[in-house]
């Protein structure tokens, strides 16, 4: 009986080892990884000059490069299609500014976080208290009409705080922001990166619309894959650890959130650099050259998204 138990244990170990490597081997065998992106969520995923750009796009391209395969992107019409598309085999991984939640964790496996955010809001300035700076200041708005991106943590959080009739769903955060400008709603909520970028790229609306960015929650974006694939999950966690430790993620965050060249913004001029800053900048130049190489390779292959 003991020998049988040992044999069963060895068999299960061998079987599981083969299974663990299966997803990576399958992706490498077909020479392509299909990544599901957010639709219209700058600066994580956006189309500029008919090309896909964004922090998530660059991370996916770098990941594919490490795997030695090409990358193809899909962008589901609505966010509630992200997980069903993954489970149906339409994508291999979700890299779509997706917040890790317990509910979603029942369906998919999440990596370690790659970006931390908070709930934030845009609202009509004339309806807010003078000192308003946080999401919770929306509670002061009489007859609130709140735009949210459907099937997200934004919607769930909003429905916990506000009456159901006050919450209006939209397919993307960008569409919800447009609804605010048009007067369909008097406020909209999203994650802090979107609100910050929207404020910085729409200065013409500053007098009428206020960005409420004081942190009120702590949430984390992560990659999502089909469950029961520990080897792929472990490799992805190593990939995220690598881009954090070698400065790649910080560089991309600086490029998309501070320099914002993608939004036709000019970088802030710098004074005389120290030797340490100079060495750092040399490293940054090399790292940026590598990222630009990936982008050109992606563009050279034609439209890599559906």
MARTILUM-593012 format. One line per 2 residues: their letters; for each residue z, y, x of C-alpha. Coordinates in steps of 0.02 Angstrom, whole numbers, plus 32768, in hexadecimal, padded with zeros to 4 digits. Layout:
BEGIN
A = Z Y X; ...
//
This chain:
BEGIN
XX = 8000 8000 8000; 802B 8077 808D
XX = 7F83 8055 80E2; 7F29 8074 803F
XX = 7F83 811A 802A; 7F53 814D 80DB
XX = 7E9E 811C 80BE; 7E9A 817F 801C
XX = 7EE5 8214 8077; 7E63 820A 8101
XX = 7DD8 81F8 8081; 7E15 8291 8021
XX = 7E22 82F4 80C2; 7D72 82C8 80F6
XX = 7D2F 82E8 8048; 7D85 8390 803B
XX = 7D4A 83C2 80E9; 7C97 83A0 80B5
XX = 7CB2 8401 8016; 7D00 8494 8071
XX = 7C69 84AB 80DF; 7BF0 8492 804F
XX = 7BDC 8545 8012; 7BBC 8590 80BD
XX = 7B45 8502 80EA; 7AE9 8518 8044
XX = 7AD4 85D3 8061; 7A99 85BB 8114
XX = 7A23 852F 80E0; 79CA 859E 8062
XX = 79CF 8630 80DC; 7A0E 86AB 805A
XX = 7AAF 86E7 800C; 7AA9 8737 7F5F
XX = 7B26 87C4 7F4C; 7B55 8810 7EA4
XX = 7B6F 88CC 7EAF; 7BB6 8951 7E3E
XX = 7B34 89B4 7DDE; 7B3D 8A6F 7E02
XX = 7BE7 8A7F 7E57; 7BD6 8AFA 7EE7
XX = 7BF9 8AEF 7F74; 7C11 8A32 7F6A
XX = 7B69 8A0D 7F19; 7ADF 8A88 7EEF
XX = 7A24 8AA3 7EFD; 79E9 8B31 7F6E
XX = 7931 8B4F 7F8B; 790B 8AAB 7F33
XX = 7979 8A4B 7FAF; 7A1F 89F6 7F91
XX = 7AAA 8A4D 7FF2; 7B67 8A47 7FF2
XX = 7C00 8A04 8047; 7BF5 895E 7FEB
XX = 7B3B 8951 8014; 7B5E 8969 80CE
XX = 7BEE 88EC 80CC; 7B7F 886A 8077
XX = 7AF4 8887 80F6; 7B6D 8873 8188
XX = 7BB6 87D5 8139; 7B07 878B 8126
XX = 7AE3 87B6 81DB; 7B7D 8757 8214
XX = 7B45 86C2 81AC; 7A96 86CD 81F4
XX = 7A40 86E0 814B; 79E7 8767 80E8
XX = 7A3E 87BD 8057; 79FE 87D4 7FA6
XX = 7A58 8841 7F27; 7A6A 8835 7E6C
XX = 7AB8 88BB 7DFF; 7AF1 887E 7D54
XX = 7AD1 88F9 7CC7; 7B8A 88FD 7C97
XX = 7C27 88D7 7CFA; 7C5E 884B 7C87
XX = 7BC7 87E8 7CC5; 7C04 87E4 7D7A
XX = 7C73 8749 7D6F; 7C06 86E7 7CF3
XX = 7B6F 8703 7D63; 7BD1 86C3 7DF9
XX = 7C10 8629 7D9E; 7B61 8605 7D5D
XX = 7B1D 8603 7E0E; 7AB8 86A4 7DFD
XX = 7B16 86EC 7E92; 7B76 86A3 7F25
XX = 7BF8 872E 7F31; 7C31 87CC 7EDA
XX = 7C43 8866 7F49; 7C51 88E9 7EC1
XX = 7CEE 8951 7ED9; 7D46 88CB 7E72
XX = 7E02 88DD 7E5E; 7E68 8840 7E7B
XX = 7EC5 8813 7DDB; 7F27 877C 7DA2
XX = 7EB4 8766 7D0C; 7E15 8766 7D75
XX = 7E6B 86F2 7DF1; 7E6A 866A 7D6C
XX = 7DAC 8665 7D7A; 7D83 8694 7E2E
XX = 7DCD 8690 7EDC; 7DEF 873A 7F29
XX = 7DEE 8764 7FE1; 7E6F 87D1 8035
XX = 7E58 8889 8004; 7DDB 88F6 805D
XX = 7E01 899C 8005; 7E99 89E7 7FAD
XX = 7E86 8A5C 7F18; 7EE7 8AAD 7E8A
XX = 7EBA 8AD7 7DD7; 7E7C 8B8A 7DCA
XX = 7E27 8BFB 7D4C; 7DB1 8C8B 7D2A
XX = 7DE0 8CFD 7C99; 7DB8 8DA4 7C4B
XX = 7E1E 8E24 7CA9; 7E41 8E8F 7C0F
XX = 7E9B 8DFF 7BB9; 7F12 8DD8 7C49
XX = 7FB7 8E26 7C7E; 7FA1 8EA0 7D0F
XX = 7FFB 8E2B 7D89; 7F9E 8D8D 7D53
XX = 7F71 8D19 7DE3; 7F87 8C66 7DA6
XX = 7F3F 8BE8 7D2D; 7FDD 8BF4 7CC3
XX = 7FB8 8CAB 7C9F; 7F35 8C69 7C25
XX = 7FC7 8C46 7BB1; 7FD5 8D03 7B99
XX = 7F25 8D10 7B50; 7F23 8D22 7A94
XX = 7E9C 8CBE 7A3B; 7E6D 8C64 7ADB
XX = 7DC1 8C14 7AE3; 7DBF 8BA8 7B7F
XX = 7D26 8B5B 7BD1; 7D3C 8AB8 7C31
XX = 7CCC 8A39 7C83; 7CD7 899F 7C14
XX = 7D2A 88FB 7C48; 7D84 8947 7CDD
XX = 7E38 8968 7D0F; 7E14 8A1D 7CDD
XX = 7DFA 89E7 7C29; 7E91 8972 7C28
XX = 7F05 89F7 7C6F; 7EC4 8A7A 7BF7
XX = 7EDE 8A0C 7B5F; 7F94 89F1 7B92
XX = 7FB3 8AAD 7B92; 7F43 8AF6 7B0C
XX = 7F14 8ACD 7A57; 7E7E 8A5A 7A44
XX = 7E1A 8ADF 79E8; 7E2D 8B56 7A7D
XX = 7DD7 8ADF 7AF7; 7D19 8AD9 7B00
XX = 7CBE 8A56 7B68; 7C29 8A7A 7BD9
XX = 7BBF 8A05 7C46; 7BE8 8A60 7CE9
XX = 7C62 8AE2 7D2A; 7BD0 8B56 7D4D
XX = 7B99 8B4E 7C97; 7C4D 8B73 7C61
XX = 7C4E 8C0B 7CD4; 7BAA 8C45 7C87
XX = 7BF8 8C32 7BDB; 7C83 8CA6 7C14
XX = 7C05 8D2B 7C49; 7BA8 8D19 7BA4
XX = 7C48 8D2C 7B3E; 7C47 8C7C 7AF3
XX = 7CF5 8C64 7B3F; 7D73 8CDE 7B88
XX = 7DAC 8C6D 7C16; 7D77 8BD0 7C74
XX = 7DD4 8B57 7CE5; 7D9C 8AF5 7D7D
XX = 7DDD 8ABE 7E26; 7E0D 8B48 7E9F
XX = 7D76 8B36 7F14; 7CFC 8B56 7E85
XX = 7D5E 8BED 7E46; 7D6E 8C37 7EF5
XX = 7CB5 8C22 7F1A; 7C81 8C64 7E70
XX = 7CEB 8D00 7E8A; 7CA1 8D1D 7F38
XX = 7BEE 8D05 7EFF; 7BF9 8D6D 7E60
XX = 7C42 8E15 7E97; 7BE4 8E6C 7E0B
XX = 7C5E 8E20 7D8E; 7CFD 8E4F 7DEB
XX = 7D2E 8EDD 7D76; 7D23 8E6F 7CDB
XX = 7D55 8DC1 7D19; 7DF1 8D91 7D7A
XX = 7E05 8CF7 7DE9; 7EAE 8CA2 7DD1
XX = 7EC6 8C41 7E73; 7F82 8C31 7E91
XX = 7FA3 8B75 7EAB; 7FED 8B20 7E11
XX = 7FBF 8A6A 7E32; 7F96 89FF 7EC9
XX = 7F01 898C 7EB3; 7E94 892D 7F2E
XX = 7DDA 8907 7F35; 7DAB 885A 7F72
XX = 7D16 87E4 7F7B; 7D0F 875C 7EF6
XX = 7CC3 86AE 7F04; 7CC2 8611 7E9B
XX = 7D6A 85B5 7EA4; 7D92 8518 7F07
XX = 7D36 854D 7FA5; 7DC0 856B 8025
XX = 7D4F 8566 80BE; 7CDD 85F0 807F
XX = 7D75 8653 8046; 7DC8 8640 80F0
XX = 7D28 8677 8149; 7D19 8711 80D9
XX = 7DCF 873E 80FD; 7DA7 8732 81B8
XX = 7D0E 87A1 819E; 7D78 8826 8147
XX = 7DFC 881B 81D1; 7D73 8830 8253
XX = 7D24 88CD 8205; 7DD2 8918 81F1
XX = 7E07 88F5 82A5; 7D65 892B 82FA
XX = 7D5B 89D0 829C; 7CC0 89A8 8234
XX = 7D17 89C1 818D; 7D68 8A64 81C4
XX = 7CC0 8AA1 8202; 7C6A 8A7A 815D
XX = 7CF7 8ACA 80F9; 7CE9 8B66 8165
XX = 7C2D 8B6C 814E; 7C30 8B55 8091
XX = 7CCE 8BB7 8064; 7CD9 8C40 80E9
XX = 7C2F 8C63 8136; 7BD5 8C3A 8093
XX = 7B27 8C4D 80DF; 7AE9 8BDF 8050
XX = 7B15 8C6F 7FDA; 7AB7 8CEB 8048
XX = 7B5B 8D33 8087; 7B6B 8D78 8138
XX = 7BEE 8D35 81AE; 7C7D 8DA6 81E2
XX = 7C5D 8DED 8291; 7CD8 8DB1 8315
XX = 7D24 8E0C 83A9; 7D36 8DCF 845C
XX = 7D5D 8D14 8463; 7DDF 8CBE 84CE
XX = 7DAB 8C2C 853D; 7DF7 8BB2 84C0
XX = 7D94 8C01 8432; 7CF6 8BFC 849C
XX = 7D0D 8B42 84C0; 7D31 8B23 8409
XX = 7C93 8B81 83D8; 7C2B 8B19 8450
XX = 7C6C 8A7D 83FB; 7C47 8ACB 8352
XX = 7B95 8AF4 8388; 7B77 8A3F 83BA
XX = 7BC4 8A00 8319; 7B5D 8A7A 82B0
XX = 7ABF 8A44 830B; 7AE5 8990 82DF
XX = 7B01 89BC 8227; 7A60 8A23 8222
XX = 7A03 898F 826B; 7A42 8923 81DB
XX = 7A0F 89A7 815C; 795E 89B4 81A3
XX = 794C 88F8 81A3; 7982 88F3 80ED
XX = 7908 897D 80BD; 787C 892E 8120
XX = 7886 8892 80B5; 7854 88F1 8017
XX = 78C2 88FB 7F7D; 7954 8887 7FA1
XX = 799E 8897 7EF6; 7975 886B 7E43
//
